[in-house]
Amino acid sequence: MNERLRLDTLCSRDGIEAARDWAQQTVEVYGRSISDSNHYASQPDWEPLFEKSIHELKLFAETGVIP
């Protein structure tokens, strides 16, 4: 999963601050998903992809730079 396209779209449509807010909220949702053993995000094939997205989204939320 690459968040670049989503972030580009959100920045263009809603502005950078709204995109940063969305990124922070999504980090929290993805984190909860990984922690939930019933969610597919916690499965070995998916967890690294979600962790990569979390890293990208955190970076964007903090800096406003799309990784």
C-alpha positions, 0 to 999 in steps of 0.5 A: 500500500502506498499512500502517496496517491491518496495524500496527493488527492486529499491535498489537491481537493481539501488542502494540506491541513485537512490531509494532515488531519486525515493522515493522523486519524488514519494512523490511529485506525491502522494501528488499532487494526494491526493490534486486533487479532481478528483484523486482516491487518494483523496477519503476517502478510498484511502487517508489514504493509500497514506498518509501512503506511503508518510510517508514511502517514506519520511522516506526512502528518508531522511534516506535510511532506509526501514520502 
